[in-house]
Amino acid sequence: MMETVFLGFIIFLGVTMFVCLYRAYAGPTAADRVVAIDVISTKIAVLIAFLAIQTGQESFIDVALVYAMMGFIATIAVSKYLEKGKLY
């Protein structure tokens, strides 16, 4: 039963990732694109965490946390660049 719930949730995340991918491609502003890519990276981190639960590999949780931190730092860097035109 639990595997069915996880599979349904993974399929739901995959479908909504394609919606975010469309927004990243067709977003009217750069801010829309940055937010869409941030949402995609967060969903990928959640998928990695679900993979850790499914396989029982606890080290994948560390991978998901590092991936989420990298996505957050990249979002902050791109946002700062869009706002000020430089990163320093």
C-alpha positions as CSV (number, residue, x, y, z in Angstrom):
1,M,0.0,0.0,0.0
2,M,2.7,2.4,0.9
3,E,4.6,1.8,-2.3
4,T,1.5,2.7,-4.3
5,V,1.3,6.0,-2.4
6,F,5.0,6.8,-3.0
7,L,4.6,5.9,-6.6
8,G,1.6,8.2,-7.0
9,F,3.4,11.0,-5.3
10,I,6.5,10.5,-7.4
11,I,4.4,10.6,-10.6
12,F,2.6,13.8,-9.3
13,L,6.0,15.5,-8.6
14,G,7.2,14.5,-12.1
15,V,4.1,16.0,-13.8
16,T,4.4,19.2,-11.8
17,M,8.1,19.4,-12.7
18,F,7.1,19.6,-16.3
19,V,4.7,22.4,-15.6
20,C,7.6,24.3,-13.8
21,L,9.9,23.5,-16.8
22,Y,7.4,25.1,-19.1
23,R,7.3,28.2,-16.8
24,A,11.1,28.3,-16.8
25,Y,11.0,28.2,-20.6
26,A,8.2,30.6,-21.3
27,G,8.3,32.8,-18.3
28,P,7.7,36.4,-19.2
29,T,10.4,37.7,-16.8
30,A,13.7,36.5,-15.5
31,A,12.3,36.3,-12.0
32,D,9.6,33.8,-13.1
33,R,12.3,31.7,-14.6
34,V,14.5,31.8,-11.5
35,V,11.5,30.8,-9.3
36,A,10.6,28.0,-11.6
37,I,14.1,26.6,-11.6
38,D,14.2,26.9,-7.8
39,V,11.0,24.9,-7.5
40,I,12.4,22.2,-9.9
41,S,15.5,21.9,-7.8
42,T,13.4,21.6,-4.6
43,K,11.3,18.9,-6.2
44,I,14.4,17.0,-7.3
45,A,15.7,17.1,-3.7
46,V,12.4,15.6,-2.5
47,L,12.6,12.9,-5.1
48,I,16.1,12.0,-3.9
49,A,14.7,11.8,-0.4
50,F,11.9,9.5,-1.5
51,L,14.5,7.4,-3.3
52,A,16.4,7.1,0.0
53,I,13.2,5.9,1.7
54,Q,12.4,3.4,-1.0
55,T,15.9,1.9,-1.2
56,G,16.8,2.3,2.5
57,Q,20.0,4.1,1.7
58,E,20.4,6.8,4.4
59,S,23.3,8.4,2.6
60,F,20.9,9.7,-0.1
61,I,19.4,12.0,2.5
62,D,22.8,13.7,2.7
63,V,22.9,14.0,-1.1
64,A,19.4,15.5,-1.0
65,L,20.4,18.1,1.6
66,V,23.5,19.1,-0.4
67,Y,21.5,19.4,-3.6
68,A,18.9,21.6,-1.8
69,M,21.6,23.8,-0.4
70,M,23.3,24.2,-3.8
71,G,19.9,25.1,-5.4
72,F,19.3,27.7,-2.7
73,I,22.7,29.3,-3.1
74,A,22.3,29.3,-6.9
75,T,18.9,31.0,-6.6
76,I,20.3,33.6,-4.3
77,A,23.2,34.3,-6.6
78,V,21.1,34.6,-9.7
79,S,18.6,36.8,-7.9
80,K,21.4,39.1,-6.7
81,Y,22.8,39.3,-10.2
82,L,19.5,40.2,-11.7
83,E,18.9,42.9,-9.1
84,K,22.3,44.5,-8.9
85,G,24.0,43.4,-12.1
86,K,27.0,41.9,-10.2
87,L,27.7,39.2,-7.7
88,Y,30.0,41.0,-5.3
